[in-house]
Amino acid sequence: MMQTAITPLAEISFDEETTILHIKIFENADVNLENARKHFELVEQLIGRTPHFALVDASHHYTIEKEAWKYASKVHVLSNRKAIAHYNSSYANNLTTTFFKATQKPTIPFQIFKTQKEATDWFKTIR
């Protein structure tokens, strides 16, 4: 069963069977601290504290502020997240994600893939 919600940044759907949280970032999403906090509050409302994988469709252009990335990298925000995979990233999104991944040092596995299948296959290796 898939549950779906809309956050200020994305459409999110949770697949209880696979424990994958699907995140489709909106075109021109403004990932600032306020929007990031609202996004993660809605994620928690949708899935509770269920351990899960985050599968992020990053094909749309978005901007992210340093404070929002720091917030999203905190242990308490990621405490029930097993891994994060971005896929379909545009060149600009790939550069941004790579830069923040290197500087913020996420506490969980985090990779960028070309396709959704590559990302979900990777999840299977870390279950």
Summary of the structure (lengths in Angstrom):
residues: 127
radius of gyration: 13.2
end to end distance: 20.0
largest distance: 36.6
contacts: 381
relative contact order: 0.16
helix: 39%
strand: 31%
